[in-house]
Amino acid sequence: MKEILFIAHRIPYPPNKGDKIRSFHILKHLSQSFRVHLGAFVDDPQDWQYEPVLKALCGETKLLPLFAAQAKLRSLSGLVTGEALSLPYYRNAAMSSWVDSIVRDRPLCGVLVFSSAMAQYVEKYDSQKRVIDFVDVDSDKWLQYAEKKIWPLNWIYRREGRRLLEYDRRMANRLDRSLFVSDDEAALFRRLAPESAEKVFAMENGVDTKYFDGTAEYVNPYPEDIEALIFTGAMDYWANVDAVSWMAKEIFPEILRLRPRARFYIVGARPGAEVTALGKREGVVVTGAVHDIRPYLAHSRLALAPMRIARGVQNKVLEALAMSKPLMASTSAMEGINASTLLDVKVADSTQEWIYSILGILDNSSMPAYSQTNRSFVLEKYSWDQNLSQLDKLWGEA
């Protein structure tokens, strides 16, 4: 069996947040045809329990702990060296040594790099066929963050955006192929890195539609006689924190005033103090981690994606559509989703547009509580097997 090295900035299991969903399905797909050697960092101590799952899928594995406080201190060296702070954040001598041994000792047919900061481990191996999955244009995301912050964070984030783009351009030019999560992300990177345009491609995400199936029976997790508006996502991710804060503070109070039965549910693991405090507001419920988000989606009246900062494709959007839910989303949240069909989705950006649109949906049922149109769209466009099939030929073409 042919062998591949797969290195990722975060352990690709469990598939419970955006990047881990994508990296796990890539790993699972590759393991069907290749012996995959996996190197990754573990930034959540709870994830160590899943090491046996990955060992069963892989050949050799190297999982190393990543402690955020230490990594942030280490990243400050980038201010001296002039490099993007993300690079020393993920720099590790033990990982480098392991990668060197795999490249030296195993008959590899290629390397898959997941996230640009991991490219530093294979930059020197020009003899290997190297494919990098950038997923999103992260440098642009840092620039978006800078617009929302005050000094000195806005200066640091703006610097990171510039330095990371410089690094990403160098890696895209040096490695054999670059992948992005959508046509929009790929097109943006081609504009930013025209010298590598011919090596940049889109590989879209998928959805496990057997798991996310709105036709299945689920026990209702909500109190009777309420209209649940739901946001799902990892609540330690700043873009999600920004989205739910805007919804809870600027939009939902007016919804609640006119629709007293409405409730805003924030469903996702690791809510920090800022998100937890939102649960003290009238009509807002912060669940924290739940065993299964599907009942919350299935019995909600409307799924929400009020993202003001976003890149790529939002898995929360695809999962809601797969669960046959109507959706209210921002333009940013829908970016990268190629919908030629008229979906049961309302897109808005201003506070007043959101209030008016949600009230309209609740008042006159302009969107059904169950949307076969949304699910059919996902079934047709977002199959993991279909979208990942292009990986099968990369090692012959790269």
C-alpha positions, -999 to +999 in steps of 0.1 A: +000+000+000+013+035-009+022+057+020+014+094+027+025+118+055-004+139+068+005+167+092-021+190+108-021+218+133-048+202+154-057+165+161-083+156+134-107+140+159-134+142+171-150+160+141-168+186+163-156+219+149-149+233+115-113+225+108-115+191+126-145+181+105-126+187+073-093+172+084-110+141+098-129+134+066-097+139+046-078+115+068-106+090+067-108+092+029-070+089+024-068+059+048-090+039+024-063+039-002-030+048+016-011+040+047-013+074+064+013+086+089-002+113+110+015+141+129-007+166+148-010+188+179-035+182+207-047+216+221-076+202+242-067+176+269-101+160+264-090+149+230-063+125+242-090+099+247-094+097+210-058+087+202-068+050+197-093+060+171-066+077+150-041+049+156-066+025+141-068+046+110-031+054+106+003+039+102+026+058+125+013+086+146+029+115+164+005+135+187+021+162+208+005+185+234+001+221+226-003+244+256-018+277+245-001+299+271+034+285+262+026+287+225+016+323+227+048+332+245+068+313+219+049+331+191+062+365+203+096+356+189+081+363+155+082+400+164+120+397+165+125+375+135+099+393+114+079+362+106+042+355+111+034+347+148+015+316+137+048+299+127+066+298+161+033+291+177+033+257+160+070+252+159+082+221+178+115+203+178+100+169+185+075+172+157+103+183+133+124+154+143+095+129+137+086+144+103+123+141+093+124+105+103+092+097+084+104+114+052+138+096+056+126+061+065+092+056+048+086+051+011+063+081+008+044+090-024+034+124-010+027+148+018-005+165+027-001+196+049-033+208+067-030+245+075-002+267+063+017+269+096+025+232+093+043+237+059+074+247+078+080+211+086+083+200+050+094+232+033+129+217+027+117+185+011+115+196-025+118+160-037+085+151-021+051+157-038+036+182-014-001+193-013-012+220+011-048+225+023-050+261+033-087+256+039-094+294+041-074+325+033-064+330+070-044+361+063-076+379+053-093+367+084-066+383+106-072+416+087-110+413+094-101+407+131-080+439+131-110+460+120-129+449+151-102+455+176-084+485+192-047+491+196-025+472+202-045+441+190-055+458+158-018+464+150-008+428+159-036+413+138-029+436+108+008+426+110-002+389+112-024+393+082+004+408+061+032+385+073+011+353+070+001+362+034+038+366+026+045+332+040+015+316+024+025+330-010+060+315-006+046+281+004+021+280-024+048+288-049+071+262-035+047+233-029+030+214-057-006+222-052-028+244-029-063+236-019-091+258-005-125+251+008-145+270-019-142+285-053-145+320-037-115+313-014-094+299-042-102+329-064-093+353-037-059+335-031-052+335-069-057+373-068-034+377-038-008+352-051-010+354-089+024+337-093+009+304-080-026+308-097-022+277-118-015+255-087-046+267-067-078+247-066-110+244-046-120+213-027-153+218-011-165+205+023-192+179+027-218+169+052-224+135+067-261+135+055-268+101+071-260+116+105-275+150+099-310+139+088-340+160+097-364+132+089-352+111+119-370+112+152-355+133+180-367+140+215-375+177+218-349+194+241-369+226+244-397+236+268-431+234+252-446+263+234-415+282+225-400+294+192-364+284+193-338+303+173-306+284+173-269+291+167-245+262+167-207+262+168-175+261+189-179+289+214-142+295+220-139+307+184-138+345+183-159+349+151-187+328+167-184+349+199-188+380+179-218+366+160-238+355+191-230+387+210-243+408+182-274+386+179-281+386+217-275+423+223-286+441+191-311+418+174-329+395+198-342+420+223-366+434+197-375+399+185-384+390+221-404+422+226-427+413+197-425+375+200-425+367+237-423+330+230-391+333+211-358+320+227-323+324+214-303+292+220-265+292+218-255+256+214-217+248+215-188+237+235-164+258+255-183+291+260-161+316+278-171+343+302-184+366+275-207+340+260-218+327+294-228+362+304-252+363+275-272+336+291-282+361+318-301+381+292-339+375+290-347+348+265-311+338+258-300+302+267-264+291+266-262+253+267-225+247+266-215+213+251-244+190+243-242+153+236-260+157+202-269+190+184-293+173+161-324+174+184-317+212+189-316+217+152-345+195+144-369+211+168-358+247+163-380+271+143-350+287+126-313+282+124-291+314+125-257+322+112-252+359+119-214+359+111-198+393+107-163+377+104-160+346+082-139+329+057-146+298+036-176+276+041-195+275+074-201+239+085-229+251+107-247+263+076-243+230+058-254+210+088-285+231+093-294+227+056-288+190+058-312+189+088-338+205+065-339+237+086-348+271+072-318+294+077-312+331+084-277+341+076-253+369+069-236+374+035-203+363+051-218+331+064-231+322+029-199+330+011-185+301-007-218+281-008-227+277-045-265+277-045-281+278-079-314+267-064-337+290-045-332+278-009-352+284+022-325+309+033-328+345+040-296+366+038-293+399+056-265+420+071-278+451+090-294+449+124-327+462+111-327+437+082-322+409+107-350+420+130-374+426+101-366+393+084-368+371+115-401+386+125-414+381+090-405+344+091-420+339+125-452+360+118-463+347+085-444+314+081-428+325+049-403+297+054-414+262+063-402+246+096-390+217+074-373+224+041-367+194+017-353+220-007-324+227+017-316+191+023-318+182-014-293+209-022-268+195+003-274+159-009-265+170-045-237+194-038-220+185-006-212+148-005-178+141+012-171+112-011-178+133-042-158+163-031-128+144-017-125+122-048-101+146-063-076+137-037-073+102-052-055+116-083-034+143-067-003+122-060-002+113-097-006+148-109+011+170-082 
